[in-house]
Amino acid sequence: MTSVRGGNSASAGLKGRKTGLLPLALWLGPILFLLLFFFYPLASILRVSFSRAEGGVLSPFIEVLSSASHRGVLWFTIWQAALSTLLTLIVGLPGAYLLARFKFRGRSLLQALTGIPFVLPTLVVAAAFNALLGPNGWLNVGLMELFDLAAPPIRISNTLTAILLAHIFYNTTIVLRMVGDFWSHLDPRITGAAQVLGANRWQTLRHITLPMLMPAIITAALLVFIFDFTSFGVILVLGGPRFATLEVEIFYQTIPFFNLPVAAALSVLQLACNLAMTVAYTRLSARLSRPLHLKPRTYAQRRLIDRRSRLMAALTITVLLVLLIAPLAALATRSFMRLQPERGQRQVVSQGFTLDFYRQLAVNPRQSLFYVPPTIAIGNSLGFAAATVVLALALGLPASWALARDREALSSRIFDPLLMLPLGTSAVTLGLGFLVALDTPPLDLRASPLLIPLAHTLVAFPFVVRSLTPALRSIQPRLRHAASVLGASPRMVLRHIDLPLVGRALLVAGTFAFSISLGEFGATAVIYRPEYPTVPVMIYRFISQPGAINYGQALALSTILMLVCGGGMLAIERFRIADVGEF
């Protein structure tokens, strides 16, 4: 008996050691990827930059912190990001509730359309807002003709209003998808029981619904804030010279002024702010996350039958369409209209329909041997996006499982904040770091097309983790315990318990990764090879050249990008395999 007990004890001890090593094994791939393709390139470019500082490494930081203009840039970066995040939540949460709790005709189409803005390059966003609200935009032209006005009545160019609208336009889909998807699986009987016990709608929302939703809301808010905090193209194009974030200031110090020490100091400051936000998020999320009784989405949804719910739905859909779809529709319509100069203004729309801009996409006007047609760029973007999805999911799923398995583990507390650092890193700095660091064997990748999906994965990887972790944490621990008692190994628990329960979260994470890759421009513009352009790079080429034809081709290619992204998102919503992800 003693030998049997001793054998059982040894077996239990061995199993415990294996279980204890499992989180470290899960973190091995993600951390190795970050070390090779984030920290190493970042350290290389920072080392090169600080080596140019005349007064030592600390002198650029002293210069930045003692400069009133740089302190003003930091303050503007923080408060515009906070205000943009608040407004995005105000717009997005009602839409998330509508998509989560109600079934109505056109729901999948609405969700697919609202996801398109997130993938568009900033130059396309600027063109879309100019097509709708610019001096020669549809709204101003219509008001001028209707009221016989001599000047455009709506002037938002180079204003804070344009920045806030563009940030809402970009990031509302994060709230719709992250919060809406989590909300759709909450058991409606919980709120029903609270109302039976005498709680009104406000009390139920405050004490029942919001606490359950808080992990998803915090996750979405953090991602929105980081995107607004590191905003570059929106500020540069729509804000004009009056406004600058840290990312814009890094660009100015790097490209026009070539002041690399100051640019490096600003990059470190941006990274430090991002790390502080991430640590605060992980601590708060660990306190708020809890296992929940989740239900299939079809179980939680109901039809719009009463007048009040229909009115609420109509109002919410109208707001989403006006804010998110109207600029896209204006841009697409403009791509089919002839443009001609008038009265010294840049461009106006003539009364004519044309497909010339689309036909010109297949034309090599200068008969250049190095010309790459936009159709090749579309294929490149789709290929890079597919590779990004594979890499991001392969790295993100183990990291998410490690975080969800034991949030208090030392490895989780150390590694979790590091995952978000790529989102808060300057795209210009990281792109230059790739060129500086990845130029010698065995990591000589400067001429390889693989460099682009690697850069895209750095941005998409945190999205995958933040999409999957709340879903994995919501799984009841007793399911895993029961499987373990019945003899299932950790690998079998992952395969037969966790993965089937988070299938839909995997689709959402994959959608984000695919979308981010299609629309990424900042780092791609620095590292891409001329023979491997992406759609955003081609749009930039067209829109940066003078002439109505080039501008029209940029609009046409932007419209094609919107259609491809919208079709992909609609396919994911409509053609999920069986009930994957349904609890």
C-alpha positions as CSV (number, residue, x, y, z in Angstrom):
1,M,0.0,0.0,0.0
2,T,2.8,2.3,0.8
3,S,4.4,1.8,-2.6
4,V,1.1,2.4,-4.3
5,R,0.6,5.6,-2.4
6,G,4.1,6.7,-3.1
7,G,3.6,6.0,-6.7
8,N,0.4,8.0,-6.8
9,S,2.1,10.9,-5.0
10,A,5.0,10.9,-7.4
11,S,2.6,10.8,-10.3
12,A,0.6,13.7,-8.9
13,G,3.8,15.7,-8.3
14,L,4.9,15.1,-11.9
15,K,1.5,16.2,-13.2
16,G,1.6,19.3,-11.0
17,R,5.0,20.2,-12.3
18,K,3.8,19.8,-15.9
19,T,0.8,21.9,-15.1
20,G,3.0,24.5,-13.6
21,L,5.2,24.6,-16.7
22,L,2.2,24.9,-19.0
23,P,1.8,28.7,-18.8
24,L,5.5,29.3,-19.5
25,A,5.3,26.9,-22.5
26,L,2.2,28.9,-23.8
27,W,4.1,32.2,-23.5
28,L,7.2,30.9,-25.2
29,G,6.1,31.5,-28.8
30,P,4.5,35.0,-28.3
31,I,7.4,36.3,-26.2
32,L,10.0,35.0,-28.7
33,F,8.1,36.7,-31.5
34,L,8.1,40.0,-29.6
35,L,11.8,39.7,-28.8
36,L,12.8,39.1,-32.4
37,F,10.4,41.5,-34.2
38,F,9.6,44.2,-31.7
39,F,12.1,44.7,-28.9
40,Y,15.2,44.0,-31.1
41,P,14.3,46.4,-33.9
42,L,13.1,49.0,-31.4
43,A,16.3,48.8,-29.4
44,S,18.3,49.0,-32.6
45,I,16.7,52.2,-33.9
46,L,16.8,53.8,-30.4
47,R,20.5,53.0,-30.0
48,V,21.3,54.5,-33.4
49,S,19.1,57.6,-32.6
50,F,20.5,58.3,-29.1
51,S,24.1,57.8,-30.4
52,R,23.6,61.0,-32.3
53,A,22.8,63.0,-29.2
54,E,25.5,65.5,-28.4
55,G,24.9,65.9,-24.7
56,G,24.5,62.2,-23.9
57,V,21.4,59.9,-23.7
58,L,19.6,62.1,-21.2
59,S,19.9,65.3,-23.1
60,P,17.0,64.6,-25.6
61,F,14.7,63.8,-22.6
62,I,15.6,67.0,-20.9
63,E,15.0,68.9,-24.1
64,V,11.6,67.3,-24.5
65,L,10.4,67.8,-20.9
66,S,11.7,71.4,-20.7
67,S,10.0,72.4,-24.0
68,A,6.6,74.0,-23.6
69,S,5.6,73.0,-27.1
70,H,6.4,69.3,-26.5
71,R,4.5,69.4,-23.2
72,G,1.5,70.9,-25.0
73,V,1.7,68.1,-27.6
74,L,1.6,65.5,-24.8
75,W,-1.3,67.2,-23.1
76,F,-3.3,67.4,-26.3
77,T,-2.5,63.8,-27.1
78,I,-4.0,62.7,-23.8
79,W,-7.1,64.8,-23.6
80,Q,-8.2,64.4,-27.3
81,A,-7.8,60.6,-26.9
82,A,-9.9,60.6,-23.7
83,L,-12.6,62.7,-25.3
84,S,-12.6,60.6,-28.5
85,T,-12.9,57.4,-26.5
86,L,-15.8,58.8,-24.5
87,L,-17.7,59.9,-27.6
88,T,-17.0,56.5,-29.3
89,L,-18.4,54.7,-26.3
90,I,-21.5,57.0,-26.3
91,V,-22.1,56.2,-30.0
92,G,-21.1,52.5,-29.9
93,L,-22.8,51.1,-26.8
94,P,-26.4,51.7,-28.0
95,G,-25.4,50.0,-31.3
96,A,-23.7,47.1,-29.4
97,Y,-27.0,46.6,-27.4
98,L,-29.0,46.7,-30.6
99,L,-26.8,44.2,-32.4
100,A,-26.5,41.9,-29.3
101,R,-30.1,41.7,-28.2
102,F,-32.4,42.1,-31.3
103,K,-33.0,40.2,-34.5
104,F,-34.0,42.4,-37.5
105,R,-33.7,42.3,-41.2
106,G,-30.4,43.7,-42.4
107,R,-28.6,43.1,-39.1
108,S,-25.6,41.2,-40.7
109,L,-25.3,43.9,-43.4
110,L,-25.3,46.7,-40.9
111,Q,-22.6,45.0,-38.8
112,A,-20.5,44.4,-41.9
113,L,-20.9,48.0,-43.1
114,T,-20.0,49.4,-39.8
115,G,-16.7,47.4,-39.8
116,I,-15.4,48.9,-43.0
117,P,-14.2,52.3,-41.6
118,F,-11.8,50.5,-39.3
119,V,-9.8,49.0,-42.1
120,L,-9.4,52.2,-44.2
121,P,-6.2,54.1,-44.4
122,T,-6.2,57.6,-42.9
123,L,-5.8,59.1,-46.4
124,V,-9.1,57.4,-47.4
125,V,-10.8,58.7,-44.3
126,A,-9.7,62.2,-45.1
127,A,-11.0,61.8,-48.7
128,A,-14.3,60.4,-47.4
129,F,-14.9,63.3,-45.1
130,N,-13.8,65.8,-47.7
131,A,-16.3,64.2,-50.1
132,L,-19.1,64.6,-47.6
133,L,-18.2,67.7,-45.5
134,G,-15.4,69.5,-47.4
135,P,-15.7,72.8,-49.1
136,N,-16.8,71.0,-52.3
137,G,-18.4,68.1,-50.5
138,W,-21.9,66.8,-51.2
139,L,-23.4,68.5,-48.1
140,N,-21.9,71.9,-48.7
141,V,-22.7,71.9,-52.4
142,G,-26.3,70.9,-51.7
143,L,-26.8,73.6,-49.1
144,M,-25.2,76.2,-51.3
145,E,-27.5,75.3,-54.2
146,L,-30.6,75.1,-51.9
147,F,-30.1,78.4,-50.2
148,D,-28.2,80.2,-52.9
149,L,-25.1,80.7,-50.7
150,A,-21.8,82.1,-52.0
151,A,-19.6,80.2,-49.6
152,P,-19.7,76.7,-48.0
153,P,-21.8,76.9,-44.7
154,I,-20.0,74.0,-43.0
155,R,-16.4,74.5,-42.3
156,I,-14.7,71.7,-40.3
157,S,-11.4,71.4,-42.1
158,N,-8.4,71.7,-39.7
159,T,-10.6,71.7,-36.6
160,L,-10.9,69.5,-33.5
161,T,-14.4,68.6,-34.7
162,A,-13.0,66.9,-37.8
163,I,-10.5,64.9,-35.6
164,L,-13.2,63.7,-33.2
165,L,-15.6,62.7,-36.0
166,A,-12.8,60.8,-37.7
167,H,-11.9,59.0,-34.5
168,I,-15.5,58.0,-33.9
169,F,-15.7,56.9,-37.6
170,Y,-12.7,54.7,-37.1
171,N,-13.2,53.1,-33.8
172,T,-16.9,52.6,-33.2
173,T,-16.7,49.2,-34.8
174,I,-14.4,48.1,-31.9
175,V,-17.1,48.8,-29.4
176,L,-19.8,47.2,-31.6
177,R,-17.9,44.0,-32.1
178,M,-16.1,43.5,-28.8
179,V,-18.9,44.6,-26.5
180,G,-21.7,43.5,-28.8
181,D,-20.4,40.0,-29.2
182,F,-19.9,39.6,-25.5
183,W,-23.3,41.1,-24.7
184,S,-25.0,38.8,-27.1
185,H,-24.1,35.8,-25.0
186,L,-25.2,37.1,-21.6
187,D,-28.1,35.1,-20.2
188,P,-31.2,37.5,-20.3
189,R,-32.8,35.6,-17.5
190,I,-30.4,37.3,-15.0
191,T,-31.7,40.8,-15.8
192,G,-35.3,39.4,-16.0
193,A,-34.9,38.0,-12.5
194,A,-33.7,41.4,-11.2
195,Q,-36.8,43.1,-12.7
196,V,-39.1,40.5,-11.2
197,L,-37.5,41.3,-7.8
198,G,-38.4,44.9,-8.2
199,A,-35.4,46.5,-10.0
200,N,-36.3,49.1,-12.6
201,R,-34.4,49.4,-16.0
202,W,-31.8,51.8,-14.6
203,Q,-31.1,49.7,-11.5
204,T,-30.8,46.6,-13.6
205,L,-28.4,48.3,-16.0
206,R,-26.3,49.7,-13.2
207,H,-26.1,46.8,-10.9
208,I,-26.4,43.8,-13.2
209,T,-25.7,44.4,-16.8
210,L,-22.8,46.9,-16.6
211,P,-20.8,44.8,-14.0
212,M,-21.0,41.8,-16.3
213,L,-20.1,43.9,-19.4
214,M,-17.3,45.8,-17.7
215,P,-14.4,43.6,-18.9
216,A,-15.5,43.9,-22.5
217,I,-16.1,47.6,-22.2
218,I,-12.7,48.2,-20.6
219,T,-11.0,46.2,-23.3
220,A,-12.7,48.1,-26.1
221,A,-12.1,51.5,-24.4
222,L,-8.5,50.7,-23.9
223,L,-8.0,49.8,-27.5
224,V,-9.9,52.9,-28.7
225,F,-7.8,55.1,-26.4
226,I,-4.6,53.6,-27.6
227,F,-5.5,54.1,-31.2
228,D,-6.6,57.7,-30.5
229,F,-3.5,58.3,-28.4
230,T,-1.2,57.2,-31.2
231,S,-3.3,58.8,-33.9
232,F,-1.2,60.0,-36.9
233,G,-2.9,60.3,-40.2
234,V,-6.2,61.7,-38.9
235,I,-4.3,64.5,-37.0
236,L,-1.9,65.1,-39.9
237,V,-4.5,65.3,-42.7
238,L,-7.7,66.5,-41.0
239,G,-6.2,68.5,-38.1
240,G,-3.8,70.6,-40.1
241,P,-0.8,72.5,-38.7
242,R,-2.7,73.5,-35.5
243,F,-2.8,70.1,-33.9
244,A,-0.2,67.5,-33.3
245,T,-0.1,64.3,-31.3
246,L,3.1,62.5,-30.1
247,E,3.0,60.3,-33.2
248,V,2.8,63.4,-35.5
249,E,5.6,65.1,-33.6
250,I,7.7,62.0,-33.9
251,F,7.1,62.1,-37.7
252,Y,8.1,65.8,-37.9
253,Q,11.2,65.3,-35.9
254,T,12.2,62.2,-37.9
255,I,11.4,63.0,-41.5
256,P,11.6,66.8,-42.1
257,F,14.0,67.7,-39.3
258,F,16.0,64.4,-39.0
259,N,16.3,65.1,-35.3
260,L,16.5,61.4,-34.3
261,P,17.5,61.9,-30.6
262,V,14.3,64.0,-29.9
263,A,12.2,61.6,-32.0
264,A,13.6,58.7,-30.0
265,A,12.9,60.5,-26.7
266,L,9.3,61.1,-27.8
267,S,9.0,57.5,-28.8
268,V,10.1,56.3,-25.4
269,L,7.7,58.7,-23.7
270,Q,4.9,57.4,-25.9
271,L,5.9,53.8,-25.0
272,A,6.0,54.6,-21.3
273,C,2.4,56.1,-21.4
274,N,1.2,53.1,-23.3
275,L,2.8,50.7,-20.7
276,A,1.2,52.6,-17.8
277,M,-2.2,52.4,-19.4
278,T,-1.8,48.7,-20.1
279,V,-0.7,47.9,-16.6
280,A,-3.7,49.8,-15.2
281,Y,-6.0,47.9,-17.6
282,T,-4.6,44.5,-16.6
283,R,-5.0,45.2,-12.9
284,L,-8.6,46.5,-13.3
285,S,-9.6,43.7,-15.7
286,A,-8.3,41.0,-13.3
287,R,-10.6,42.4,-10.6
288,L,-13.6,42.7,-12.8
289,S,-13.5,39.5,-14.9
290,R,-15.5,36.6,-13.7
291,P,-16.9,33.3,-15.1
292,L,-20.4,33.9,-16.5
293,H,-23.3,31.7,-17.6
294,L,-23.2,32.4,-21.3
295,K,-26.0,31.4,-23.7
296,P,-26.2,31.1,-27.5
297,R,-26.7,34.4,-29.3
298,T,-30.0,33.1,-30.8
299,Y,-31.2,32.4,-27.2
300,A,-30.5,35.9,-26.0
301,Q,-31.9,37.8,-29.0
302,R,-35.5,38.8,-29.6
303,R,-37.5,40.5,-32.4
304,L,-38.4,44.2,-32.5
305,I,-42.1,43.9,-31.7
306,D,-43.1,46.8,-29.5
307,R,-43.1,50.4,-30.6
308,R,-40.5,51.6,-28.1
309,S,-37.9,49.0,-29.2
310,R,-38.5,49.8,-32.9
311,L,-38.1,53.6,-32.3
312,M,-34.9,52.9,-30.4
313,A,-33.6,50.7,-33.1
314,A,-34.5,53.2,-35.9
315,L,-32.7,56.0,-34.0
316,T,-29.6,53.9,-33.3
317,I,-29.4,52.7,-36.9
318,T,-29.8,56.2,-38.2
319,V,-27.0,57.5,-36.1
320,L,-24.7,54.7,-37.2
321,L,-25.5,55.2,-40.8
322,V,-25.0,59.0,-40.7
323,L,-21.7,58.8,-38.8
324,L,-20.2,55.7,-40.3
325,I,-21.8,55.0,-43.7
326,A,-22.5,58.5,-45.1
327,P,-18.8,59.4,-45.6
328,L,-18.2,56.0,-47.3
329,A,-21.2,56.5,-49.6
330,A,-20.0,60.1,-50.4
331,L,-16.6,58.8,-51.3
332,A,-17.9,55.9,-53.5
333,T,-20.3,58.2,-55.3
334,R,-17.5,60.7,-55.9
335,S,-15.5,58.0,-57.6
336,F,-18.1,57.8,-60.4
337,M,-18.3,61.5,-61.0
338,R,-16.2,63.7,-63.2
339,L,-14.1,66.4,-61.5
340,Q,-13.3,69.8,-62.9
341,P,-11.7,72.9,-61.4
342,E,-14.0,75.9,-60.9
343,R,-13.6,79.5,-59.5
344,G,-10.1,78.8,-58.3
345,Q,-11.2,76.0,-56.0
346,R,-9.4,72.7,-55.9
347,Q,-12.1,70.5,-57.3
348,V,-15.9,70.4,-57.8
349,V,-18.3,67.8,-59.0
350,S,-19.7,68.1,-62.5
351,Q,-23.1,66.6,-63.5
352,G,-21.7,63.5,-65.2
353,F,-21.3,59.8,-64.5
354,T,-18.1,58.1,-65.6
355,L,-16.2,54.8,-65.2
356,D,-13.0,56.5,-66.4
357,F,-11.3,56.3,-63.0
358,Y,-11.8,52.6,-62.8
359,R,-10.6,52.0,-66.3
360,Q,-7.5,54.1,-65.6
361,L,-6.5,51.6,-62.9
362,A,-5.4,49.2,-65.5
363,V,-3.5,51.7,-67.6
364,N,0.3,52.3,-67.4
365,P,0.3,56.0,-68.4
366,R,4.1,56.3,-68.6
367,Q,4.8,52.8,-70.0
368,S,7.2,52.2,-67.1
369,L,8.8,48.7,-66.9
370,F,8.5,48.9,-63.1
371,Y,4.8,49.8,-63.0
372,V,2.8,47.6,-60.7
373,P,-1.0,47.6,-61.5
374,P,-3.5,48.1,-58.6
375,T,-4.8,44.6,-59.2
376,I,-1.5,43.2,-58.1
377,A,-1.6,45.5,-55.0
378,I,-5.0,44.1,-54.2
379,G,-3.7,40.5,-54.4
380,N,-0.7,41.5,-52.3
381,S,-2.9,43.0,-49.6
382,L,-5.1,39.9,-49.5
383,G,-2.1,37.6,-49.2
384,F,-0.5,39.7,-46.5
385,A,-3.8,39.8,-44.6
386,A,-4.2,36.0,-44.8
387,A,-0.7,35.5,-43.5
388,T,-1.3,38.0,-40.7
389,V,-4.4,36.2,-39.6
390,V,-2.5,32.9,-39.4
391,L,0.4,34.4,-37.5
392,A,-1.8,36.5,-35.1
393,L,-4.1,33.6,-34.2
394,A,-1.1,31.2,-33.8
395,L,0.5,33.6,-31.4
396,G,-2.6,35.1,-29.8
397,L,-4.5,31.9,-28.8
398,P,-1.7,30.5,-26.6
399,A,-1.2,33.9,-24.9
400,S,-4.9,34.3,-24.4
401,W,-5.3,30.9,-22.9
402,A,-2.3,31.5,-20.5
403,L,-3.9,34.8,-19.4
404,A,-7.3,33.2,-18.9
405,R,-6.0,30.1,-17.2
406,D,-4.3,31.9,-14.3
407,R,-4.5,35.7,-14.3
408,E,-2.6,35.9,-11.0
409,A,0.4,33.9,-12.3
410,L,3.7,35.7,-12.3
411,S,4.2,35.0,-16.0
412,S,0.8,36.6,-16.8
413,R,1.4,39.7,-14.7
414,I,4.8,40.2,-16.4
415,F,3.9,39.4,-20.0
416,D,0.4,40.7,-20.2
417,P,1.3,44.5,-20.3
418,L,4.1,43.8,-22.8
419,L,1.6,42.5,-25.4
420,M,0.1,46.0,-25.9
421,L,3.4,47.8,-26.4
422,P,3.3,47.4,-30.3
423,L,0.1,49.4,-30.4
424,G,1.7,52.3,-28.6
425,T,4.8,52.4,-30.7
426,S,5.4,54.9,-33.4
427,A,4.9,53.2,-36.8
428,V,7.7,55.4,-38.2
429,T,10.1,54.4,-35.5
430,L,9.2,50.7,-35.7
431,G,9.5,50.7,-39.5
432,L,13.0,52.3,-39.4
433,G,13.9,49.7,-36.7
434,F,13.0,46.9,-39.1
435,L,15.3,48.3,-41.7
436,V,18.2,48.9,-39.3
437,A,18.0,45.6,-37.4
438,L,16.7,43.0,-39.9
439,D,19.6,43.3,-42.3
440,T,22.0,40.6,-41.4
441,P,21.6,36.8,-41.4
442,P,19.8,34.8,-40.1
443,L,17.3,37.7,-39.9
444,D,18.1,39.4,-43.2
445,L,14.5,40.2,-44.2
446,R,14.7,43.7,-45.7
447,A,14.2,42.4,-49.2
448,S,11.6,39.7,-48.2
449,P,7.8,40.3,-48.6
450,L,7.5,38.4,-45.2
451,L,8.5,41.6,-43.5
452,I,5.1,43.2,-44.1
453,P,2.9,40.5,-42.5
454,L,5.4,40.4,-39.6
455,A,4.9,44.1,-39.1
456,H,1.1,43.8,-39.4
457,T,1.1,40.9,-36.9
458,L,2.7,43.1,-34.3
459,V,-0.4,45.4,-34.5
460,A,-3.0,42.6,-34.9
461,F,-1.6,40.3,-32.2
462,P,-2.8,42.5,-29.3
463,F,-6.3,42.7,-30.8
464,V,-6.4,38.9,-31.0
465,V,-5.4,38.6,-27.3
466,R,-7.9,41.2,-26.1
467,S,-10.7,39.6,-28.2
468,L,-10.1,36.1,-26.9
469,T,-9.1,36.6,-23.3
470,P,-12.6,37.8,-22.0
471,A,-14.3,34.9,-23.8
472,L,-11.8,32.3,-22.3
473,R,-12.2,33.8,-18.9
474,S,-15.9,33.6,-19.0
475,I,-15.8,29.8,-19.4
476,Q,-17.0,28.0,-16.2
477,P,-14.0,26.5,-14.4
478,R,-16.2,23.4,-13.5
479,L,-16.2,22.4,-17.1
480,R,-12.4,22.2,-17.2
481,H,-12.3,20.5,-13.8
482,A,-14.8,17.9,-14.8
483,A,-12.8,17.1,-17.9
484,S,-9.6,16.8,-15.9
485,V,-11.3,14.5,-13.3
486,L,-12.3,12.3,-16.2
487,G,-8.7,12.0,-17.3
488,A,-8.4,14.8,-19.9
489,S,-4.9,16.3,-20.3
490,P,-4.5,20.1,-20.6
491,R,-4.1,19.7,-24.3
492,M,-7.4,17.7,-24.5
493,V,-9.2,20.3,-22.4
494,L,-8.0,23.0,-24.8
495,R,-9.1,21.1,-27.8
496,H,-12.5,19.8,-26.6
497,I,-13.6,22.5,-24.1
498,D,-12.0,25.8,-24.7
499,L,-11.8,26.0,-28.5
500,P,-15.4,25.0,-29.2
501,L,-16.6,27.5,-26.7
502,V,-14.7,30.5,-28.1
503,G,-15.2,29.7,-31.8
504,R,-17.0,33.0,-32.5
505,A,-14.4,34.9,-30.5
506,L,-11.8,33.4,-32.8
507,L,-13.8,34.6,-35.8
508,V,-14.0,38.1,-34.4
509,A,-10.3,38.1,-33.6
510,G,-9.5,36.8,-37.1
511,T,-11.7,39.5,-38.6
512,F,-9.8,42.2,-36.7
513,A,-6.4,40.8,-37.8
514,F,-7.5,40.6,-41.4
515,S,-9.0,44.2,-41.3
516,I,-6.0,45.7,-39.6
517,S,-3.6,44.2,-42.2
518,L,-5.7,45.5,-45.1
519,G,-5.7,49.0,-43.8
520,E,-2.2,49.3,-42.2
521,F,-0.2,52.1,-43.8
522,G,2.3,53.7,-41.4
523,A,4.9,51.0,-41.0
524,T,4.1,49.5,-44.5
525,A,5.1,52.8,-46.2
526,V,8.5,52.6,-44.6
527,I,9.3,48.9,-45.2
528,Y,7.5,47.8,-48.4
529,R,9.4,46.8,-51.5
530,P,8.4,48.6,-54.8
531,E,7.4,45.3,-56.4
532,Y,5.1,44.4,-53.4
533,P,2.9,47.4,-52.9
534,T,-0.3,47.2,-50.9
535,V,-3.6,48.9,-51.6
536,P,-3.0,51.7,-49.0
537,V,0.4,52.4,-50.6
538,M,-1.2,52.6,-54.0
539,I,-3.9,55.0,-52.7
540,Y,-1.2,57.2,-51.2
541,R,0.7,57.2,-54.6
542,F,-2.4,58.3,-56.4
543,I,-3.6,60.9,-53.9
544,S,-0.2,62.5,-53.4
545,Q,0.1,63.3,-57.2
546,P,-1.6,66.3,-58.7
547,G,-4.4,66.0,-61.2
548,A,-8.1,65.0,-61.3
549,I,-7.3,61.6,-62.8
550,N,-4.9,60.6,-60.0
551,Y,-7.4,61.8,-57.4
552,G,-10.2,59.9,-59.1
553,Q,-8.1,56.7,-59.2
554,A,-7.4,57.1,-55.5
555,L,-11.2,57.3,-54.9
556,A,-11.8,54.3,-57.2
557,L,-9.2,52.1,-55.4
558,S,-10.5,53.2,-52.0
559,T,-14.0,52.1,-53.1
560,I,-12.7,48.7,-54.2
561,L,-11.0,48.4,-50.8
562,M,-14.2,49.2,-49.1
563,L,-16.1,46.6,-51.2
564,V,-13.6,43.9,-50.5
565,C,-13.6,44.5,-46.8
566,G,-17.4,44.8,-46.6
567,G,-17.8,41.5,-48.6
568,G,-15.3,39.7,-46.3
569,M,-17.0,40.9,-43.1
570,L,-20.5,40.1,-44.5
571,A,-19.3,36.5,-45.4
572,I,-18.1,36.0,-41.8
573,E,-21.4,37.2,-40.4
574,R,-23.5,35.1,-42.8
575,F,-21.5,31.9,-43.4
576,R,-20.2,30.8,-40.0
577,I,-19.6,27.0,-40.0
578,A,-22.6,25.4,-38.2
579,D,-22.8,26.7,-34.7
580,V,-19.1,27.4,-34.1
581,G,-18.8,29.7,-31.1
582,E,-22.3,29.2,-29.9
583,F,-22.5,28.2,-26.2
